[in-house]
Amino acid sequence: MTLSPSLRAAERLRDERWNRDRWIRERMHWRACIFRQYVHLLPGETILDLGTGSGRFTEELKTVSREENPITAITLERANALQGQRFDYVVAQEIADRASLKELLTILRQTLNPGGTFVVFLRNRGRIGSPAALERILQEHGFLRTRAHYTDFLYSWTPRFLLPLLRGISVILENMPLQRQGARCIWIAGQAPPPLRERHSVSLAHDQKLHQAVSIVVPCHNEEMNIGPLIAGLKAFYDPYIREFILVNDNSTDRTQGVMESLHREDPRVHIIKRSPPGGVGYALKDGIAAATSSYILTMDGDFTLLLPELRDLFDTMAKDDIDIVYGSRFSPESILLDYPLPKILSNRLFHLLARMLLRKPIRDVTNNLKLMKLDVARKLHLTEPHFAVNAEIGLQPILMGYNFKEVPISWINRSADMGVSSFKLAKVGRGYLRVLWRMVRETMFGARALS
């Protein structure tokens, strides 16, 4: 593997910049989280940290991967020592510009396993190119599932107390076209062919406390393509935890019911609730939670298959910290949010800002339908909303009843094509969330009738 002098020099120049960066540790930690969540890292998968330099990123990568992954960290000066080795993932930090990018991509093809994925961070300066132009270059080199995304609005003048806030604001800025030029980096990603890679099977269910103790409640409306892979993935990763699946068919018009019945025949733990009109995710969740009998209840959507490895953080938090309810947060400083419509980001942030101010609770994202709660918490919920605002009811009521809670970061990546809802629908849904918030404020200030 012969490298050009400019590529080798880039590693040294980058480390010199990093030596002057007062927030380099925080920056490396956030990038390691981006990598982990983007690839949905599993224990045992191999990683090459190419151009590791002084090893700052490698140390953060060890932390976020729980030291469960073999990491080969190598400087570009010693890249020849790889001698044909291949890895499931390759990650690199600011070692290429527009001129040397093609050389780096050639190295990535040589070091990735078939179906392997790379994530490379580039400095957003000069003629590095737009995300669309970078994706075209990746595709020209034969990479699949390409991605280019602005990130990192953390500047050296930022005071420490603003770091969490700035990371949250970055999620908005990364999705605002007029602000993207202010980003310090663009990260690019791609997958080596072939398009499908068989990932090794690994159990993530390690805590005896949760064995045979979890009911998984999934509201389903036209989920015939998603529900089978979801159940298969949950079994592959968490089968020892699962006592029952409760699949709620919310008036589907496709083959969802037939798929559910097939799953029930294969596994009697799969229970089916077939709802009659009127439909609504609020009704579906209420019926599913009421039918659950396990010590713990996990609610989730039918199209969450990709982020299943991240559920481990919810389970581990519940088991180790003895929390009453754990929320999967899309807006944690360690979360990654891609292809989420900007109007929905803004409305979500406005809702949680109002909730924090009015309820005086330190919440970031309690309205996502990914929650793990104890049975006694679920039994005290008073759910009235028929549609998506039920997520706010389930999120806010336990906190106002005084239960212990915690938010853990999750990703939101390419979940579905229909998330770009019209402003009319967004306004309609938003009214439901505001109605819930006002009710919570009123009951908190003037009596907790519905919260007791």
C-alpha positions in Angstrom: 0.0 0.0 0.0 1.9 3.1 -1.3 0.7 6.4 0.0 1.4 9.8 -1.4 3.5 12.3 0.6 0.5 14.7 0.9 -1.7 12.1 2.4 0.9 11.1 5.0 1.6 14.8 5.8 -2.1 15.4 6.4 -2.1 13.2 9.5 0.7 15.2 11.1 -0.9 18.6 10.2 -4.2 17.4 11.6 -2.6 16.4 14.9 -1.0 19.9 15.1 -4.4 21.5 14.8 -5.9 19.2 17.4 -3.2 20.1 19.8 -4.5 23.7 19.7 -8.2 22.6 20.0 -9.5 23.1 23.6 -12.5 20.9 22.9 -10.8 18.1 21.1 -11.9 15.4 23.6 -15.6 16.4 23.4 -15.3 16.6 19.6 -13.8 13.1 19.4 -16.4 11.7 21.7 -19.3 13.0 19.6 -17.7 11.7 16.4 -17.3 8.3 18.0 -21.0 8.3 18.9 -21.9 9.3 15.4 -19.8 6.3 14.1 -21.3 3.8 16.6 -24.9 4.8 16.0 -24.6 5.2 12.2 -23.2 1.6 11.7 -25.3 0.2 14.6 -22.2 -1.4 16.0 -22.4 -4.9 17.4 -19.8 -6.6 19.7 -17.0 -8.4 18.0 -17.2 -6.5 14.7 -13.7 -5.3 13.6 -12.7 -1.6 13.2 -9.8 0.0 11.6 -8.9 3.5 12.8 -6.9 4.7 9.8 -4.5 7.6 10.4 -4.9 7.4 14.2 -2.2 9.9 14.9 -1.8 10.3 18.7 -4.9 8.1 19.3 -7.4 10.6 20.6 -10.2 9.2 18.6 -9.2 5.6 19.3 -9.6 6.2 23.0 -13.1 7.6 22.6 -14.0 4.8 20.3 -13.0 2.3 22.9 -15.3 4.0 25.4 -18.4 4.2 23.3 -18.0 0.6 22.0 -17.6 -0.7 25.6 -14.2 -2.2 24.6 -16.2 -5.0 22.9 -14.8 -4.5 19.4 -11.3 -5.3 18.1 -9.8 -1.9 17.1 -6.7 -1.7 14.9 -5.3 1.8 15.2 -2.6 2.6 12.7 -0.8 5.7 11.5 -0.5 6.4 7.8 3.2 6.0 8.0 2.7 2.4 9.1 -0.2 1.6 6.7 1.9 -0.9 4.9 1.8 -3.1 8.0 -1.9 -3.9 7.3 -0.6 -6.4 4.7 -4.0 -7.2 3.1 -6.0 -7.2 6.4 -9.7 -6.4 6.0 -12.2 -5.0 8.5 -15.9 -4.6 9.0 -15.6 -0.9 9.5 -13.0 1.8 8.6 -13.0 5.2 10.2 -10.7 8.1 9.5 -10.4 11.7 10.7 -9.5 14.7 8.6 -6.7 13.1 6.6 -7.9 13.9 3.1 -9.0 16.9 1.1 -10.6 17.1 -2.3 -7.3 16.3 -4.1 -6.4 13.2 -2.0 -10.0 11.9 -1.4 -9.8 9.5 -4.4 -6.6 8.0 -3.0 -8.2 7.5 0.4 -11.2 5.8 -1.2 -9.0 3.4 -3.0 -7.4 2.5 0.4 -10.9 2.0 1.8 -11.8 -0.5 -0.9 -8.6 -2.4 -0.1 -9.2 -2.6 3.6 -13.0 -3.2 3.9 -14.6 -6.6 4.1 -17.3 -7.2 1.4 -20.4 -5.3 2.7 -18.2 -3.3 5.1 -18.8 0.3 5.9 -16.5 3.4 6.2 -17.1 6.7 8.0 -14.7 9.5 7.2 -14.6 13.0 8.6 -13.4 15.8 6.2 -12.7 19.4 7.0 -15.4 21.6 5.5 -13.2 24.2 3.9 -12.1 25.3 0.5 -13.2 23.1 -2.4 -14.1 20.0 -0.5 -17.4 20.0 -2.3 -21.1 19.8 -1.5 -22.6 16.6 0.0 -24.2 15.8 -3.4 -20.8 16.1 -5.2 -19.1 14.0 -2.5 -21.8 11.3 -2.8 -21.2 11.2 -6.6 -17.5 10.6 -6.0 -18.2 7.8 -3.6 -20.6 6.2 -6.1 -18.0 6.5 -8.9 -15.7 4.4 -6.7 -18.3 1.7 -6.5 -19.6 2.4 -2.9 -23.2 1.7 -2.0 -25.5 3.4 0.4 -23.5 6.6 0.3 -23.9 9.5 2.7 -22.5 13.0 3.1 -23.6 15.1 6.0 -22.6 18.4 7.6 -21.6 18.3 11.3 -19.7 20.0 14.1 -20.6 23.5 15.0 -18.4 23.5 18.1 -15.9 26.4 18.0 -13.0 27.2 20.3 -14.6 30.2 21.8 -17.6 28.2 23.1 -17.8 28.3 26.9 -18.1 24.9 28.6 -21.6 25.5 30.0 -22.9 25.9 26.5 -21.5 22.6 25.2 -24.6 20.5 25.6 -26.9 23.3 24.3 -24.7 23.8 21.3 -24.7 20.1 20.4 -28.5 20.2 20.5 -28.5 23.3 18.3 -26.2 21.5 15.9 -29.0 19.1 15.1 -31.0 22.0 13.8 -28.1 23.7 12.0 -27.1 20.5 10.2 -30.5 20.4 8.6 -30.7 24.1 7.6 -29.3 24.8 4.1 -28.3 28.4 4.8 -26.3 27.5 7.9 -24.4 24.4 6.7 -21.3 26.4 5.5 -20.6 27.1 9.2 -20.1 23.4 10.0 -16.5 22.5 10.7 -16.8 19.1 9.1 -18.6 16.9 6.5 -18.7 13.2 7.3 -19.0 10.8 4.5 -20.0 7.1 4.6 -20.4 4.3 2.2 -20.7 0.5 2.0 -18.4 -1.8 0.0 -20.3 -4.1 -2.3 -22.2 -6.5 -2.3 -25.3 -4.6 -1.1 -26.2 -7.2 1.6 -23.9 -8.3 4.4 -24.7 -11.1 6.8 -24.0 -9.7 10.2 -23.0 -12.2 12.9 -25.7 -13.2 15.4 -25.0 -12.0 18.9 -27.1 -11.8 22.0 -27.2 -8.5 23.8 -29.3 -9.8 26.7 -26.8 -10.1 29.5 -28.8 -9.0 32.6 -30.5 -11.8 34.5 -32.9 -9.3 36.1 -34.7 -8.9 32.8 -34.9 -12.5 31.7 -38.4 -13.5 30.7 -39.6 -10.2 32.1 -40.3 -7.9 29.1 -43.5 -7.3 27.1 -42.9 -5.6 23.8 -45.8 -3.6 22.6 -45.9 -2.6 18.9 -48.7 -0.6 17.3 -49.0 -1.5 13.6 -50.7 0.2 10.7 -49.8 -1.3 7.3 -46.5 -2.8 8.6 -46.5 -6.0 6.6 -42.9 -5.3 5.3 -41.6 -4.3 8.7 -43.1 -6.5 11.4 -41.4 -9.8 10.4 -37.9 -8.4 10.4 -38.6 -6.5 13.6 -39.6 -9.6 15.5 -36.7 -11.6 14.0 -34.3 -9.0 15.1 -35.7 -8.7 18.6 -35.3 -12.4 19.0 -31.8 -12.4 17.7 -30.6 -9.8 20.1 -32.9 -10.0 23.1 -34.7 -13.3 23.1 -33.9 -14.2 26.8 -35.6 -11.0 27.9 -38.8 -11.4 26.0 -41.8 -12.9 27.7 -44.4 -11.8 25.1 -44.8 -9.7 22.0 -48.1 -7.7 21.8 -48.8 -6.7 18.2 -51.7 -4.3 17.8 -53.2 -4.3 14.3 -54.6 -0.7 14.1 -57.0 -1.2 11.2 -54.3 -2.1 8.6 -55.4 -2.4 5.0 -52.5 -4.5 3.7 -51.3 -8.0 4.8 -50.3 -7.0 8.3 -52.8 -9.2 9.9 -51.7 -12.3 7.9 -48.1 -11.7 8.8 -49.0 -11.4 12.4 -50.9 -14.6 12.4 -47.9 -16.4 10.7 -45.6 -15.0 13.4 -48.0 -16.3 16.1 -48.0 -19.8 14.6 -44.2 -19.8 14.7 -44.0 -18.4 18.3 -46.8 -18.5 20.8 -45.3 -15.6 22.6 -46.7 -13.4 19.8 -50.1 -12.1 20.8 -52.3 -10.2 18.4 -54.8 -7.4 19.2 -57.0 -6.6 16.2 -58.6 -3.2 16.6 -61.8 -2.0 15.1 -62.4 1.6 13.9 -61.8 4.3 14.9 -58.1 3.9 14.4 -55.2 5.8 16.0 -51.8 5.1 17.4 -53.1 6.4 20.8 -55.8 3.8 20.9 -53.4 1.1 19.8 -50.8 1.9 22.5 -53.5 2.1 25.2 -54.8 -1.4 24.2 -51.4 -2.9 23.9 -50.1 -1.6 27.3 -53.3 -2.7 29.0 -52.8 -6.2 27.7 -49.1 -6.5 28.8 -48.5 -8.7 31.8 -44.7 -8.6 32.2 -42.7 -6.8 34.8 -41.4 -4.4 32.2 -43.0 -3.0 29.1 -41.2 -1.7 26.0 -43.2 0.3 23.5 -41.8 0.8 20.0 -42.8 1.4 16.4 -42.9 -1.3 13.7 -40.1 0.3 11.6 -37.4 0.4 14.3 -35.6 -2.6 12.9 -32.4 -0.8 12.1 -31.8 0.6 15.6 -32.4 -2.6 17.5 -28.7 -2.8 18.7 -29.3 0.5 20.5 -32.1 -0.9 22.6 -29.4 -2.5 24.7 -28.8 0.9 26.3 -32.4 1.1 27.4 -32.3 -2.4 28.9 -29.0 -1.9 30.6 -30.0 1.4 32.1 -33.2 -0.1 33.5 -31.4 -3.1 35.0 -28.3 -1.4 36.4 -29.7 2.0 37.5 -33.1 0.8 38.8 -34.9 3.4 36.8 -38.7 3.5 36.6 -38.9 4.6 32.9 -36.2 4.9 30.3 -36.7 7.0 27.1 -34.9 6.6 23.8 -33.9 10.2 23.0 -33.3 11.4 19.5 -32.0 14.7 20.7 -29.4 13.7 23.2 -25.9 15.2 22.7 -24.8 11.7 21.7 -27.6 11.0 19.3 -27.5 11.1 15.5 -30.4 12.4 13.5 -30.5 12.0 9.7 -33.2 12.8 7.1 -35.6 14.0 9.8 -37.8 16.8 8.4 -36.8 20.2 9.6 -40.3 21.3 10.5 -40.6 18.3 12.8 -37.3 19.1 14.4 -38.3 22.6 15.1 -41.7 21.6 16.5 -40.2 18.9 18.7 -37.6 21.4 20.1 -40.3 24.0 20.7 -42.5 21.5 22.5 -39.7 20.3 24.8 -38.5 23.9 25.5 -42.0 24.8 26.6 -42.3 21.6 28.6 -39.0 22.3 30.4 -40.0 25.9 31.2 -43.6 25.2 32.4 -43.0 21.9 34.1 -39.4 22.6 35.3 -38.2 19.1 34.4 -34.8 18.4 32.7 -36.2 16.6 29.6 -34.9 16.5 26.0 -37.0 14.0 24.1 -39.7 12.1 26.0 -42.2 12.0 23.1 -40.5 9.3 21.0 -42.3 6.0 20.9 -39.4 4.1 22.4 -39.9 3.7 26.1 -39.1 1.0 28.6 -41.1 1.2 31.8 -42.0 -0.9 34.8 -45.4 -2.4 34.9 -46.6 -0.3 37.9 -45.7 2.8 35.9 -47.7 1.6 32.9 -50.7 0.7 35.1 -51.0 4.3 36.4 -51.0 5.9 33.0 -54.2 7.8 32.0 -54.2 7.8 28.2 -56.8 9.8 26.4 -55.2 11.0 23.2 -56.3 9.0 20.1 -53.3 9.9 17.9 -49.6 10.7 18.1 -50.0 13.0 21.1 -50.3 9.9 23.2 -46.5 9.8 23.1 -46.5 13.0 25.1 -48.9 11.6 27.6 -46.8 8.5 28.1 -43.7 10.6 28.3 -44.8 13.3 30.7 -47.2 11.6 33.1 -44.6 9.3 34.8 -42.2 12.2 35.3 -45.0 14.4 36.9 -46.0 11.4 39.1 -42.5 11.5 40.6 -41.1 8.3 39.0 -37.3 8.1 38.3 -36.5 8.5 34.7 -33.5 8.6 32.3 -33.0 9.4 28.7 -30.5 7.4 26.6 -29.3 8.4 23.1 -30.7 6.6 20.0 -30.3 7.2 16.3 -32.9 8.2 13.7 -31.6 7.3 10.3 -33.6 6.8 7.0 -36.5 5.2 8.9 -39.3 5.7 6.4 -40.1 7.6 3.3 -43.4 9.1 4.6 -42.0 11.1 7.5 -42.1 14.3 5.5 -45.7 15.1 6.5 -47.5 18.2 5.2 -47.7 21.3 7.3 -51.4 20.7 7.7 -50.9 17.3 9.3 -48.0 18.7 11.4 -50.3 21.5 12.6 -53.0 19.0 13.5 -50.6 16.7 15.4 -49.0 19.8 17.1 -52.3 20.9 18.5 -52.6 17.5 20.2 -49.2 17.8 21.8 -49.9 21.3 23.0 -53.3 20.1 24.4 -51.5 17.4 26.4 -48.9 19.9 27.7 -51.5 22.4 28.8 -53.4 19.6 30.6 -50.2 18.5 32.4 -49.4 22.1 33.4 -53.0 22.7 34.6 -53.1 19.5 36.6 -49.6 20.1 38.1 -50.5 23.6 39.2 -54.1 23.1 40.3 -54.4 19.4 41.2 -53.1 16.1 40.0 -56.4 14.3 39.4 -55.3 12.6 36.2 -51.8 11.9 37.4 -52.6 9.9 40.5 
